[in-house]
Amino acid sequence: MERFKFGSGVIVPYRKLSPEALQGLIEEFVTRDGTDSGYVRKSLEANVRRVKRQLQQGLAVIVYDEQLQTCNIISRRDLDESGSD
């Protein structure tokens, strides 16, 4: 698997996930409480499509935190600003 370090995590290429796993991850992300994901004003389906499109365009990436054993989706801009890419 292609791995890029990001803090205590690695970037996981979205294409490496099964369609079911990707769908579940995105749904959990856009419905997550306590986060400012910006995906709350539209339907679940519209928000999932938006995140998938961002992943496909390289505007967002999936990061797996090895210490916490959690996944998150972050903007490529935030990754680039961290200097970890």
C-alpha positions in Angstrom: 0.0 0.0 0.0 1.3 3.5 -0.8 1.9 5.3 2.5 2.7 8.9 3.2 3.4 10.1 6.7 1.3 12.8 8.2 2.0 13.4 11.9 1.1 10.1 13.6 -0.9 9.0 10.6 -0.6 7.9 7.0 -2.5 9.0 4.0 -4.6 6.2 2.6 -5.4 6.5 -1.1 -9.3 6.4 -1.3 -9.0 3.9 -4.2 -7.5 1.4 -1.8 -10.7 1.2 0.1 -13.6 -1.0 -0.9 -16.7 1.0 -2.2 -18.5 0.0 1.0 -15.7 1.1 3.3 -15.3 4.4 1.5 -19.1 5.0 1.6 -19.2 4.3 5.3 -16.2 6.5 6.1 -17.6 9.4 4.1 -21.1 9.0 5.7 -19.5 8.9 9.2 -17.4 12.0 8.4 -20.3 14.2 7.1 -22.6 13.2 9.9 -19.9 13.5 12.7 -21.0 15.5 15.7 -18.8 18.2 17.1 -16.9 18.9 13.9 -17.0 21.8 11.5 -17.0 19.8 8.3 -19.1 22.2 6.4 -21.4 19.4 5.1 -24.5 19.9 7.3 -26.7 22.1 5.1 -27.4 19.6 2.4 -28.7 16.1 2.2 -26.6 13.1 3.2 -26.4 12.0 -0.4 -25.3 15.5 -1.6 -22.7 15.7 1.1 -21.3 12.3 0.3 -21.1 13.1 -3.4 -19.3 16.4 -2.6 -16.6 14.6 -0.4 -16.2 11.8 -3.1 -15.6 14.5 -5.7 -13.1 16.2 -3.5 -11.2 12.9 -3.0 -11.3 12.2 -6.7 -10.0 15.7 -7.5 -7.2 15.5 -4.9 -8.7 18.3 -2.9 -9.2 16.1 0.2 -7.3 13.0 1.5 -8.0 10.2 4.0 -5.6 10.1 6.9 -5.4 7.0 9.2 -4.0 7.9 12.7 -2.0 4.9 13.7 -1.9 5.9 17.4 -5.6 6.6 17.8 -6.6 4.0 15.2 -9.1 6.4 13.6 -9.7 7.8 10.1 -10.3 11.3 9.1 -10.8 13.2 5.9 -8.8 16.5 5.6 -8.4 19.1 2.9 -5.3 18.8 0.8 -4.7 22.5 1.6 -4.5 21.7 5.4 -2.1 18.9 4.6 0.1 21.1 2.4 0.1 23.9 5.1 1.3 21.4 7.7 4.5 20.8 5.6 4.1 17.1 5.8 3.6 16.3 2.2 
